[in-house]
Amino acid sequence: MKIALDCMSCIIKNYQKLLNLNHLSEAVKVDSMKQLLAFLASADFNQSPPALGREIHRMIRRTLGDSDPYRDIKVQYNQLILDMYADLHKKIVASKNPFYTALKLAVAGNAIDFGSQHQPDVMQILKSLEQITPAIDDSEYLQRDLKNARHLLYIGDNCGEIVFDKLFLENIAVPMRYFVVRGGPVVNDVTREDATAVGMEEVAKIISNGDDAPGVVWDSASTEFKNMYYKADVIIAKGQGNFEGLSHTPGNIYFLFIVKCDLIARKLGVQPGDFIIQRKVHNDS
């Protein structure tokens, strides 16, 4: 997926939001915004949004002088959802369809995103989860494919959300499961350290995509990631950034996310805030 003109206003608003979240002087924020605008003026619009986002978030980290400015927030949200783990597990076990309940919880967890245009309230979503109907729902295909799969590649997204992913993985009986993390800190996206902190290795082998973009960028992904991608019978990609990065990449991919962008909503014919469980059409160009 290429960058659209509509992305520009969103990028600038999100960048300003990130600057305002930190204790920076007005002069520093103005200077950093000027750097962003200069960068965007010469940016390649043929690249994917995650590829552009990687450079923008590197700029933010340089401005802040911090290699992982969301470190505390990531720990906070991981612990917040871990504290709910036992109750969420009981909810899944007691449901009529544990697989589907765990799947919807995994999508609900995608609300925990500090780099998006629209940031839904995850606690409010959890309260109304049973009444939520995904706008696109290919869950039956996903369940069928998982029953016949030997290798699953599960591409993670955000901290906090990964606890829901762990609960979902507990309800998947694929023998070989691999959980993909970012190669370095970017916003509140999951790294190996974050995944280890929630015990992800109990349900899957953790591997890195080797990149610090907020979504998979195929050209800069690690060889380990690409090898497992080609080997996987089923690929689950969490979050809108992974959808933007992989929507035109061949493979048996299922995208799980909450729509947080007006452009993506129009592309899919849905509304911001909608749940998406979408099987990629294999002949996409």
Backbone hydrogen bonds, N-H to C=O, Kabsch-Sander energy under -0.5 kcal/mol:
donor,donor_aa,acceptor,acceptor_aa,energy
3,I,45,F,-0.9
3,I,47,Q,-1.4
7,C,4,A,-1.5
8,M,5,L,-1.6
9,S,5,L,-0.5
10,C,6,D,-1.0
11,I,7,C,-2.8
12,I,8,M,-2.4
13,K,9,S,-2.3
14,N,10,C,-2.6
15,Y,11,I,-2.4
16,Q,12,I,-2.2
17,K,13,K,-2.2
18,L,14,N,-2.4
19,L,15,Y,-2.3
20,N,16,Q,-2.4
21,L,17,K,-1.3
22,N,19,L,-1.2
24,L,22,N,-1.9
29,K,25,S,-2.1
30,V,26,E,-2.5
31,D,27,A,-2.3
32,S,28,V,-2.4
33,M,29,K,-2.3
34,K,30,V,-2.1
35,Q,31,D,-1.8
36,L,32,S,-2.0
37,L,33,M,-2.5
38,A,34,K,-2.2
39,F,35,Q,-2.2
40,L,36,L,-2.7
41,A,37,L,-1.7
42,S,38,A,-0.7
42,S,39,F,-0.9
43,A,40,L,-1.0
45,F,43,A,-0.7
47,Q,44,D,-1.1
52,L,48,S,-1.9
53,G,49,P,-2.9
54,R,50,P,-2.0
55,E,51,A,-1.1
56,I,52,L,-1.9
57,H,53,G,-2.7
58,R,54,R,-1.5
59,M,55,E,-1.7
60,I,56,I,-1.9
61,R,57,H,-2.1
62,R,58,R,-2.0
63,T,59,M,-2.4
64,L,60,I,-2.3
65,G,61,R,-1.5
66,D,61,R,-1.7
71,R,68,D,-1.8
74,K,70,Y,-2.6
75,V,71,R,-2.0
76,Q,72,D,-2.4
77,Y,73,I,-2.4
78,N,74,K,-2.3
79,Q,75,V,-2.3
80,L,76,Q,-2.2
81,I,77,Y,-2.0
82,L,78,N,-2.3
83,D,79,Q,-2.2
84,M,81,I,-1.0
85,Y,82,L,-1.4
88,L,84,M,-2.6
89,H,85,Y,-2.7
90,K,86,A,-2.1
91,K,87,D,-2.1
92,I,88,L,-2.0
93,V,89,H,-2.5
94,A,90,K,-2.4
95,S,91,K,-0.6
95,S,92,I,-0.9
101,T,97,N,-2.5
102,A,98,P,-2.6
103,L,99,F,-2.2
104,K,100,Y,-2.6
105,L,101,T,-2.1
106,A,102,A,-2.0
107,V,103,L,-2.0
108,A,104,K,-2.6
109,G,105,L,-2.0
110,N,107,V,-1.6
111,A,108,A,-1.9
112,I,109,G,-1.8
113,D,111,A,-1.6
116,S,113,D,-0.6
118,H,260,K,-1.2
122,V,120,P,-0.8
125,I,121,D,-2.2
126,L,122,V,-2.2
127,K,123,M,-1.5
128,S,124,Q,-1.2
129,L,126,L,-0.9
131,Q,128,S,-1.2
132,I,128,S,-0.7
132,I,129,L,-1.2
135,A,275,F,-1.8
136,I,275,F,-1.1
138,D,277,I,-2.8
142,L,138,D,-2.0
143,Q,139,S,-2.7
144,R,140,E,-2.0
145,D,141,Y,-2.7
146,L,142,L,-2.4
147,K,143,Q,-1.6
148,N,144,R,-1.0
149,A,146,L,-0.9
152,L,176,M,-2.9
153,L,234,V,-2.5
154,Y,152,L,-0.6
154,Y,178,Y,-3.5
155,I,153,L,-0.6
155,I,236,I,-3.5
156,G,154,Y,-0.8
156,G,180,V,-2.1
159,C,188,N,-2.7
161,E,159,C,-1.8
162,I,158,N,-1.3
163,V,160,G,-1.3
164,F,160,G,-0.8
164,F,161,E,-0.6
165,D,161,E,-1.8
166,K,162,I,-2.1
167,L,163,V,-1.8
168,F,164,F,-2.2
169,L,165,D,-2.8
170,E,166,K,-1.6
171,N,168,F,-1.7
172,I,169,L,-1.6
176,M,150,R,-2.4
177,R,175,P,-0.6
178,Y,152,L,-2.4
179,F,205,K,-3.0
180,V,154,Y,-3.0
180,V,178,Y,-0.5
181,V,207,I,-2.5
182,R,190,V,-3.0
183,G,211,D,-3.2
184,G,211,D,-0.8
189,D,186,V,-2.4
190,V,157,D,-2.4
192,R,182,R,-0.5
195,A,191,T,-2.4
196,T,192,R,-2.6
197,A,193,E,-1.6
198,V,194,D,-0.9
198,V,195,A,-0.7
199,G,196,T,-1.5
200,M,195,A,-2.3
202,E,199,G,-1.9
203,V,200,M,-2.0
204,A,200,M,-1.5
205,K,177,R,-2.8
207,I,179,F,-2.6
209,N,181,V,-2.4
215,G,213,A,-1.7
218,W,216,V,-0.6
220,S,217,V,-1.2
221,A,217,V,-0.6
221,A,218,W,-1.3
222,S,209,N,-2.3
226,K,222,S,-2.3
227,N,223,T,-2.7
228,M,224,E,-2.0
229,Y,225,F,-2.4
230,Y,226,K,-2.4
231,K,227,N,-1.4
232,A,228,M,-1.8
233,D,151,H,-2.2
234,V,151,H,-1.6
235,I,252,N,-2.5
236,I,153,L,-2.7
237,A,235,I,-0.5
237,A,254,Y,-2.9
238,K,155,I,-2.5
238,K,236,I,-0.6
239,G,256,L,-2.5
243,F,239,G,-1.4
244,E,240,Q,-2.6
245,G,241,G,-1.8
246,L,242,N,-1.9
247,S,243,F,-1.6
249,T,246,L,-1.9
253,I,251,G,-1.7
254,Y,235,I,-2.8
255,F,278,Q,-3.1
256,L,237,A,-2.3
256,L,254,Y,-0.5
257,F,255,F,-0.5
257,F,276,I,-1.7
259,V,274,D,-2.3
265,A,261,C,-2.3
266,R,262,D,-2.2
267,K,263,L,-2.3
268,L,264,I,-2.3
269,G,265,A,-1.1
270,V,265,A,-2.6
273,G,259,V,-3.3
274,D,271,Q,-2.2
276,I,257,F,-2.3
277,I,136,I,-2.5
278,Q,255,F,-2.5
280,K,253,I,-3.1
280,K,278,Q,-0.5
284,D,281,V,-1.8
